[in-house]
Amino acid sequence: MRNIRDNGQGEGNIWALLLVAILLGLVLLTATRANAQAAASNKLATTIARPATEEKKFKNMNEILVQTFSSLNEEHNGAMSGRYKLATYFGYVPWSMNLVGEFAYNREYTYQRADGTDGYWENPVLAVTKVFASGKDFDTKIIDRMVLSAAGSMPANRDARQKTFLGSTGAAVRVTKTLGPVFVLQRLGYTRGYYEYELMDSGTVNSPDTFKYTSELTLKFSKYFAITGGFVYLHAISYQGVAKGSQWSGYSLDAMPLENLRVSLGVETDRPTMLPDGSGDQLMVFDKRASRVFLEMFLTI
């Protein structure tokens, strides 16, 4: 199960970014293979003497997420939509660091959006992560891994233009712990958004500062089945100092038929908890008015 992220309408520069990312990946992979072949040719004896388990210095991994949603809201009951996401990782193993690019597209199947379109690209994200492991980088039994990340995004949709969004930067820390069949994840992040004007085209004040807290727990029944529960809280502060908040919560039954494939069926709720006028609502585990059922496939290549 993966939580939902930002929304927007797609434009041509996303394709340029995708092309650059793909070309960069090909260059890195080509360079790595060329260096390996050269080393094998010039230092054959050394290569033969190396342990068979020697780890490669560079690695590449790709994650593909495909989601289908059906609304539970009475006004749009059964309305279908989808989300498709690609995350590509280029890692340098000795430093436990990764360069990550994320690209996602949302599609409405039942209704058109208010702007008359059927779908939109999310703002693409480029991040650098550093992984710290217990026993290797620090000695504690409280957590198994800690990941520090710095990320940035660029405007790539109509929604971003309406907000006069120029880009964003942010940082986050994530820790994980495995206790037998239980996996626990905690994450805290901050994002700074940059805008050409304090007001959107609609007259609403933009919110440059956003804090995000994520909590996730997975219980594995066997090698092939698990249940997952997740919670996300967003707290944004506008240029005028007015705060607004929203929550996301989701629950799913997960099946892992293959080592690199997970299929999940669940329900999620995405709703505001604090409005700019000071009014708000309590946190809720489930709210049918703001919920939808989802079926997702998560594939690692």
Backbone torsions as a table, in degrees:
resi	resn	phi	psi	omega
1	MET	NA	135.2	179.5
2	ARG	-131.4	136.4	-177.5
3	ASN	-74.3	156.7	-177.4
4	ILE	-80.8	146.8	-177.4
5	ARG	-118.1	-157.6	-172.3
6	ASP	-63.6	160.5	-179.6
7	ASN	-117.0	163.9	176.3
8	GLY	173.2	174.1	178.4
9	GLN	-108.1	134.4	-170.6
10	GLY	-74.8	150.3	177.6
11	GLU	-138.3	175.0	-173.1
12	GLY	-65.1	-29.3	-174.7
13	ASN	-69.3	-16.0	175.2
14	ILE	-65.6	-35.1	179.1
15	TRP	-68.0	-36.3	177.8
16	ALA	-63.5	-42.2	178.8
17	LEU	-65.8	-40.8	176.8
18	LEU	-59.8	-43.6	-179.3
19	LEU	-63.5	-42.3	179.2
20	VAL	-62.8	-42.7	-179.8
21	ALA	-63.4	-41.9	179.9
22	ILE	-65.8	-44.4	179.2
23	LEU	-63.0	-40.7	177.8
24	LEU	-61.2	-42.1	178.5
25	GLY	-62.7	-43.0	179.1
26	LEU	-63.5	-39.1	179.2
27	VAL	-65.1	-44.1	179.6
28	LEU	-63.4	-44.4	-179.5
29	LEU	-65.6	-41.7	179.9
30	THR	-63.5	-43.5	179.9
31	ALA	-64.0	-40.7	180.0
32	THR	-63.5	-45.7	-179.7
33	ARG	-66.6	-38.4	179.3
34	ALA	-64.2	-41.7	179.1
35	ASN	-65.0	-39.2	179.6
36	ALA	-65.6	-41.2	179.2
37	GLN	-66.7	-39.3	178.7
38	ALA	-64.4	-41.5	179.6
39	ALA	-64.8	-38.0	-179.9
40	ALA	-66.9	-35.4	-178.3
41	SER	-74.8	-41.5	-173.6
42	ASN	-86.4	-24.4	-176.7
43	LYS	-131.4	59.3	-175.1
44	LEU	-61.1	-43.8	-177.5
45	ALA	-63.2	-41.3	179.1
46	THR	-65.2	-40.8	-179.6
47	THR	-62.6	-42.6	-179.9
48	ILE	-64.8	-33.3	-176.9
49	ALA	-77.9	-15.0	-178.1
50	ARG	-69.3	148.3	176.9
51	PRO	-63.7	145.0	-178.8
52	ALA	-66.9	-20.5	-176.6
53	THR	-92.8	8.1	-179.1
54	GLU	-58.7	131.8	-175.7
55	GLU	-83.0	141.8	177.2
56	LYS	-68.9	149.0	-179.9
57	LYS	-76.9	-34.1	-178.8
58	PHE	-115.1	145.8	177.2
59	LYS	-143.7	155.1	177.7
60	ASN	-133.1	136.5	178.3
61	MET	-142.1	144.9	179.1
62	ASN	-128.1	140.3	177.1
63	GLU	-119.1	130.8	179.5
64	ILE	-118.9	125.4	179.5
65	LEU	-120.2	123.6	177.9
66	VAL	-121.6	122.9	-177.5
67	GLN	-126.5	142.2	173.8
68	THR	-126.1	132.8	-175.5
69	PHE	-121.4	150.5	173.7
70	SER	-135.0	119.9	-174.4
71	SER	-69.3	144.7	175.0
72	LEU	-104.0	-4.0	178.2
73	ASN	-63.7	133.9	-176.1
74	GLU	-61.0	-32.6	-178.7
75	GLU	-70.2	-34.8	-179.9
76	HIS	-125.5	39.9	-176.8
77	ASN	-58.9	125.3	178.9
78	GLY	86.9	-2.3	178.4
79	ALA	-60.8	130.8	-174.4
80	MET	-103.8	144.3	175.5
81	SER	-151.7	169.8	-178.6
82	GLY	-144.6	162.2	177.5
83	ARG	-142.3	136.4	-177.7
84	TYR	-130.2	124.8	-174.8
85	LYS	-132.6	139.9	173.4
86	LEU	-122.3	127.6	172.9
87	ALA	-121.6	124.9	-179.2
88	THR	-118.5	135.9	-175.1
89	TYR	-119.1	133.2	170.1
90	PHE	-121.0	113.1	-172.5
91	GLY	-113.8	148.8	172.0
92	TYR	-111.3	103.8	-168.5
93	VAL	-60.0	-46.6	-177.3
94	PRO	-56.7	-31.0	-179.4
95	TRP	-98.6	-3.2	-177.0
96	SER	53.4	45.3	-178.5
97	MET	-122.3	149.9	-178.8
98	ASN	-135.0	144.6	167.7
99	LEU	-103.8	123.2	-171.3
100	VAL	-122.4	132.0	173.4
101	GLY	-118.5	133.9	-178.9
102	GLU	-124.8	131.3	-179.3
103	PHE	-136.3	133.3	-176.9
104	ALA	-143.5	146.7	179.1
105	TYR	-130.5	135.8	178.4
106	ASN	-111.3	142.5	-175.4
107	ARG	-134.7	131.3	174.7
108	GLU	-95.5	126.7	-178.2
109	TYR	-96.7	-33.1	-172.7
110	THR	-97.0	-47.8	-176.9
111	TYR	-120.8	154.9	170.3
112	GLN	-82.4	155.8	175.6
113	ARG	-72.3	169.6	-178.4
114	ALA	-61.8	-26.1	179.8
115	ASP	-88.1	6.8	177.0
116	GLY	85.2	6.3	-179.4
117	THR	-100.8	163.9	179.2
118	ASP	-98.7	-13.0	-177.4
119	GLY	-164.1	177.2	-178.5
120	TYR	-160.1	150.3	173.1
121	TRP	-86.0	142.7	169.9
122	GLU	-81.9	156.2	177.1
123	ASN	-62.7	125.6	-178.0
124	PRO	-67.2	149.9	-176.5
125	VAL	-122.7	136.3	173.9
126	LEU	-122.8	127.3	-174.8
127	ALA	-136.4	157.2	172.1
128	VAL	-121.5	129.6	-178.7
129	THR	-123.2	149.8	176.2
130	LYS	-129.1	126.1	-175.8
131	VAL	-104.4	132.5	174.8
132	PHE	-117.5	130.4	-176.1
133	ALA	-115.8	140.6	177.1
134	SER	-65.1	136.3	-178.4
135	GLY	90.8	-22.3	179.0
136	LYS	-108.5	-48.1	-177.4
137	ASP	-107.8	-20.6	177.8
138	PHE	-156.6	160.4	-178.1
139	ASP	-114.4	101.7	175.1
140	THR	-161.1	150.7	177.4
141	LYS	-102.7	1.8	-178.0
142	ILE	-72.9	-41.0	179.1
143	ILE	-131.5	156.9	176.9
144	ASP	-94.6	-39.8	-176.7
145	ARG	-143.3	148.9	172.7
146	MET	-132.6	133.5	-178.7
147	VAL	-122.1	122.8	173.6
148	LEU	-101.7	137.4	-177.9
149	SER	-139.6	147.9	172.1
150	ALA	-127.8	132.1	-172.8
151	ALA	-138.8	160.7	175.5
152	GLY	-146.1	155.8	177.8
153	SER	-135.8	161.0	179.5
154	MET	-125.7	152.6	180.0
155	PRO	-71.0	133.2	-178.1
156	ALA	-146.2	23.3	-178.5
157	ASN	-154.2	170.3	-176.6
158	ARG	-66.6	-37.7	179.6
159	ASP	-60.4	-40.1	178.9
160	ALA	-63.7	-39.9	179.2
161	ARG	-66.5	-38.3	178.8
162	GLN	-65.2	-30.0	177.0
163	LYS	-87.5	-0.6	-173.9
164	THR	55.2	37.9	-177.8
165	PHE	-73.5	130.0	179.8
166	LEU	-103.2	-24.0	-177.7
167	GLY	153.2	178.0	179.5
168	SER	-150.6	157.2	172.6
169	THR	-133.0	155.6	-179.1
170	GLY	-166.1	169.6	178.8
171	ALA	-142.0	152.7	-179.0
172	ALA	-152.3	156.0	172.7
173	VAL	-127.4	134.2	-178.9
174	ARG	-130.0	134.2	177.1
175	VAL	-125.4	147.6	179.6
176	THR	-134.8	154.1	179.2
177	LYS	-149.0	134.3	176.1
178	THR	-112.4	124.5	178.4
179	LEU	-123.5	89.9	-176.6
180	GLY	63.1	-120.1	-179.3
181	PRO	-84.1	0.4	-175.1
182	VAL	-104.7	130.2	175.9
183	PHE	-117.4	128.1	-177.5
184	VAL	-121.3	134.8	177.8
185	LEU	-128.2	134.9	174.9
186	GLN	-132.1	136.4	-177.9
187	ARG	-143.3	138.7	176.7
188	LEU	-131.9	127.2	-176.3
189	GLY	-137.8	158.9	176.9
190	TYR	-134.0	136.1	179.1
191	THR	-128.0	134.6	175.2
192	ARG	-110.4	117.8	178.9
193	GLY	-96.5	146.7	-179.5
194	TYR	-118.5	131.3	-175.2
195	TYR	-130.3	148.0	177.5
196	GLU	-70.0	-36.3	178.9
197	TYR	-131.7	153.9	178.8
198	GLU	-70.5	-25.8	-178.3
199	LEU	-103.5	143.1	170.6
200	MET	-74.1	172.0	175.9
201	ASP	-59.3	-29.8	-178.6
202	SER	-79.6	-8.7	-178.4
203	GLY	98.0	-7.5	178.1
204	THR	-74.3	142.3	-179.2
205	VAL	-76.8	131.7	177.0
206	ASN	-69.9	155.5	179.6
207	SER	-118.2	102.2	-175.3
208	PRO	-78.3	-23.5	-174.8
209	ASP	-110.6	123.2	-179.3
210	THR	-132.4	129.9	175.4
211	PHE	-110.2	138.4	-175.8
212	LYS	-133.6	124.9	177.1
213	TYR	-114.7	132.2	-178.9
214	THR	-127.3	135.2	175.7
215	SER	-134.2	133.3	-178.6
216	GLU	-142.0	139.8	179.1
217	LEU	-135.0	130.9	179.2
218	THR	-123.7	133.3	176.8
219	LEU	-116.9	116.8	-179.2
220	LYS	-92.2	127.5	176.3
221	PHE	-86.4	-32.2	-179.7
222	SER	-159.4	-171.0	178.4
223	LYS	-65.6	-22.0	-171.8
224	TYR	-112.1	-13.6	-175.1
225	PHE	-135.4	146.0	179.1
226	ALA	-157.3	164.8	170.6
227	ILE	-122.7	144.8	-176.5
228	THR	-132.2	138.8	173.9
229	GLY	-128.3	137.3	-177.7
230	GLY	-138.2	153.9	179.2
231	PHE	-143.3	134.6	177.7
232	VAL	-131.9	135.2	175.0
233	TYR	-125.4	128.1	178.5
234	LEU	-110.1	133.7	177.5
235	HIS	-128.3	112.3	-176.6
236	ALA	-113.1	145.1	-179.4
237	ILE	-124.1	127.0	-176.5
238	SER	-82.1	173.8	177.5
239	TYR	-61.5	-25.1	179.0
240	GLN	-89.4	3.4	179.2
241	GLY	83.1	9.9	179.8
242	VAL	-86.5	132.0	-177.0
243	ALA	-99.3	149.4	172.3
244	LYS	-144.8	149.5	-175.9
245	GLY	-134.3	160.8	176.4
246	SER	-152.5	155.7	179.6
247	GLN	-124.4	152.1	170.1
248	TRP	-132.0	133.8	175.3
249	SER	-140.0	145.9	-177.8
250	GLY	-152.7	153.5	-178.1
251	TYR	-142.6	137.5	-175.4
252	SER	-148.3	156.0	169.3
253	LEU	-102.9	123.4	-173.1
254	ASP	-111.8	137.8	175.2
255	ALA	-122.0	134.7	179.8
256	MET	-119.2	78.7	-178.4
257	PRO	-67.2	-27.6	176.8
258	LEU	-127.3	161.4	-178.2
259	GLU	-62.6	-31.3	-176.5
260	ASN	-109.2	17.1	-177.6
261	LEU	-134.6	131.5	174.9
262	ARG	-129.5	133.9	176.7
263	VAL	-119.8	129.2	-174.9
264	SER	-128.4	143.6	174.2
265	LEU	-126.5	125.5	-176.2
266	GLY	-163.4	-166.5	179.9
267	VAL	-137.3	145.4	-179.7
268	GLU	-135.7	153.9	177.6
269	THR	-127.8	130.2	179.9
270	ASP	-132.3	112.1	-170.7
271	ARG	-152.3	152.8	175.7
272	PRO	-75.7	148.0	176.9
273	THR	-121.6	-14.8	178.6
274	MET	-147.8	122.6	-177.7
275	LEU	-100.5	157.9	-177.9
276	PRO	-58.3	-26.2	-179.0
277	ASP	-80.4	3.3	177.8
278	GLY	97.3	-16.1	178.1
279	SER	-75.6	158.0	-178.9
280	GLY	-164.0	-177.0	-178.3
281	ASP	-141.6	155.4	-179.2
282	GLN	-73.5	158.4	175.0
283	LEU	-66.1	139.7	-178.0
284	MET	-131.0	138.7	176.9
285	VAL	-67.0	-36.5	-179.9
286	PHE	-151.3	136.0	177.1
287	ASP	-139.0	107.4	-175.2
288	LYS	-58.3	-31.3	-178.4
289	ARG	-64.3	-23.2	-176.3
290	ALA	-127.4	31.1	-174.5
291	SER	-120.5	161.3	175.4
292	ARG	-154.0	149.4	175.3
293	VAL	-84.1	144.6	179.1
294	PHE	-135.5	150.1	171.3
295	LEU	-125.9	125.2	-176.3
296	GLU	-134.9	153.2	175.2
297	MET	-125.5	128.3	-179.5
298	PHE	-120.7	115.6	-174.3
299	LEU	-120.1	132.7	177.2
300	THR	-108.8	128.5	-179.3
301	ILE	-121.7	NA	NA
